[in-house]
Amino acid sequence: MASIHSDNEKKLAALEALKYVTNGMILGLGSGSTAEHMIHGLGVKVSEGLQVKGVPSSERSAELARELDIPLTTLEDCGKLDLTIDGADEFDPELRLIKGGGGALLREKILAHNSKMNIIITDSSKAVERLGAFKLPVEIIPLAVWPILEELNAMELQPVLRKTGQTNYRTDENNFILDLNILKQDDLTALNDTLLSIPGVVETGLFLDTTNILIMGKREGTTTIRRA
Ligand code: 5RP
């Protein structure tokens, strides 16, 4: 459960990110509690006359956007997104991210890849010197779960199949998630490439080079970090 302070920091970051939104933009809408603050703020702006369209990264964000009367569109209809605003589970000094705590990493990465600009919004607890205290989510095809578990165990990544209660967690694409311990991994690009080369692995929660701007909420105000 998020503390009141971290929730306030998330809200501050979300409101700051909305300053980058201008009339006519096609926006990627992230997922998670920080992104939901942003979607609420966007709903207010839309009710005041801002004209934008959103492409949601999860069913949950789509539902929230519909409730707030934010017009939605699809990547097929709009092509490139002007701006995507999303949260993160961890970020390091190079603005590399771990995402997917909420299970939406696949659609989030598709939006990030197809966006002209990506702004990440977080509370201050997400800043780390080295990625990996948060387990790395990896989306996999259910059919391949057993061989993938074996392969990742052999790589000492300690995969854990994500559960909701007694049942296996399912993503919006009806896939499974494995959460991996990557603390001992020094080369994250090589790790990402290796994971993606395993048949049945659909996507990883490593977002190594998509972030343009990161806005971190603090007790009072926000800090904005731009990719060098
Ligand atoms: C969902 C995500 C979220 O951005 C991440 O889990 C952060 O969530 P929150 O804003 O609730 O802390 O990657 O797949």
Boltz pocket constraint, residues with backbone or C-beta under 6 A from the ligand:
constraints:
  - pocket:
      binder: B
      contacts: [[A, 30], [A, 31], [A, 32], [A, 33], [A, 34], [A, 35], [A, 86], [A, 87], [A, 88], [A, 89], [A, 98], [A, 99], [A, 100], [A, 101], [A, 102], [A, 103], [A, 104], [A, 105], [A, 108], [A, 121]]
      max_distance: 6.0
